[in-house]
Amino acid sequence: GRTVIDKTGLTGIYDFELHWSSDNTPADSPAAAYPTIFTAVQEQLGLKLESSTAPLDVLVIDSAEMPTPN
């Protein structure tokens, strides 16, 4: 549920496969043996996710209505 800001400086398109397990993965699932997303990114891709604050553009929609017929 967080925004990820790319500060790697890497350019190009990459194709990779990442094996990780979410916090709500059932214990009897084969995926339960996988690491968390944070550990998987660091161990499998060599990248580190760091929590920080940064200014972000946000669009807030207060309300929405169906358009009236013409």
C-alpha positions in Angstrom: 0.0 0.0 0.0 2.9 2.4 -0.4 4.3 4.3 -3.4 7.7 3.2 -4.6 10.1 5.9 -6.0 12.8 4.6 -8.3 16.1 6.1 -7.2 18.3 3.5 -8.8 19.3 5.5 -11.9 18.9 2.3 -14.0 17.5 2.7 -17.5 16.1 0.2 -19.9 13.6 -2.6 -19.6 14.3 -5.6 -17.4 12.7 -9.0 -17.3 13.0 -10.8 -14.0 11.2 -13.3 -11.8 10.9 -12.5 -8.1 9.8 -15.2 -5.6 8.3 -13.8 -2.4 5.5 -14.4 0.1 2.9 -12.0 1.4 2.1 -11.7 5.1 -1.3 -13.4 4.6 0.0 -16.5 2.7 -1.4 -19.7 4.3 1.2 -21.6 6.3 0.5 -24.8 4.3 1.1 -23.1 0.9 4.3 -23.8 -1.0 4.8 -20.1 -1.3 5.1 -19.8 2.5 8.7 -20.8 2.2 9.5 -17.7 0.2 11.0 -14.6 1.9 9.2 -11.3 2.4 9.1 -8.8 -0.5 11.7 -6.7 1.2 14.1 -9.6 1.6 13.4 -11.0 -1.9 14.1 -7.6 -3.6 17.4 -7.3 -1.8 18.6 -11.0 -2.1 17.3 -11.8 -5.6 17.7 -8.4 -7.3 20.4 -6.7 -5.3 18.2 -3.7 -4.6 17.1 -2.3 -1.2 13.7 -0.9 -0.4 14.1 1.9 2.1 11.2 3.7 3.9 11.3 7.5 3.6 9.2 10.5 3.0 9.0 12.5 -0.2 6.7 15.0 -1.8 4.3 13.4 -4.2 1.6 14.7 -6.6 -1.8 13.5 -5.4 -5.2 13.8 -7.2 -8.1 13.9 -4.7 -11.6 13.3 -6.0 -14.2 14.6 -3.5 -17.2 13.2 -5.4 -18.3 11.7 -8.6 -21.7 11.6 -10.3 -23.1 10.0 -13.4 -23.3 12.4 -16.3 -26.8 13.8 -17.2 -28.2 12.7 -20.6 -28.0 15.3 -23.4 
